[in-house]
Amino acid sequence: MTVGEKLIAVSQLVTVEEGQKRGWSEMSPHHVRTVTSRIEAGGIGVPTRRVFASLEKRLGYDSPTFERPGASTSARLEKDELGRVDYLGHPGHFVEAAAVRVVDASFALDCSGTHGVTGTPVYGTLTSWYGNSEASMECGIVPDRTKWFREAYDLVCPVGHS
């Protein structure tokens, strides 16, 4: 099982010039990747609620935490914006980014007595996501390489500012 944050969107690069007055910048998201929640079990239908409840219990999360099958981060981005930012006249190049927490897990489910199945475990995989994280960063101040926003920095910040 893997659990971690993945970048889903970045903003345009915003440049603030020396002496530029304060002002709000609208940060529109540009898709980087889409994460769609899904369960795959070799074509066999599995009880979605049971699979998610088991995963959430194992991870110590309150149920329900993860988005159910079919939920996509692209729908989240369509209704959310990265917001408005005022860099307070601080000169530099800036970028905003958004991420979600993603889980990829394998599972074995005992479906005894369900749909006529007789004690044979069903094996499958689950991918899902929850939450959102946003970050504002300045080009020229390199973020930690282990962070999801390092990817945003590398995508948007001009060469020579990393």
C-alpha positions, 0 to 999 in steps of 0.5 A, a space after each residue: 500500500 502507498 499513501 502520499 500527496 500527488 500534485 494535481 494542478 499548478 497556476 500560471 507564473 506570477 511576476 512581481 517587479 521591484 517597486 510594483 504596488 500591492 495587488 491581488 493575482 487570480 490563480 487559475 488551476 492548470 491540470 497536471 494529473 487527474 486521480 479517479 477513485 476506483 476498485 478493480 477486482 477481476 470483473 467481480 463486483 465487491 461491496 464497495 462500502 466494506 472495502 473502503 471501511 476496512 481500508 479506512 479502519 486500517 489507516 486509522 481514519 474516520 469513515 468515510 474519508 476517501 472518495 468513492 469510485 468514480 470521484 475525480 480530482 478534475 471535478 474538484 478543480 472545476 469548482 475550486 480555484 487556487 484563489 487570490 494572492 497578494 504578494 504585498 509588493 515583494 518582488 519575485 516569481 511566484 506559483 501556486 499549486 494544489 495536491 490531494 492525498 492518494 492511496 493505492 492498495 491491494 486487498 483480499 476480501 472474504 466473500 463467503 455467502 455473498 452472491 453464491 461465492 463459497 469461501 474463495 477470497 476475492 483479490 483486487 486493488 483500490 485507488 482513491 483520494 481525499 482532501 486538498 493541499 495548496 501551497 504558494 512558493 517563490 521561484 529561487 527558493 528551492 523546496 524540499 525535494 521530497 515534497 509534492 510542491 517540488 514538482 510544481 516548482 520544477 514545472 513552472 519556475 523559469 530555468 535559472 531560478 531553481 
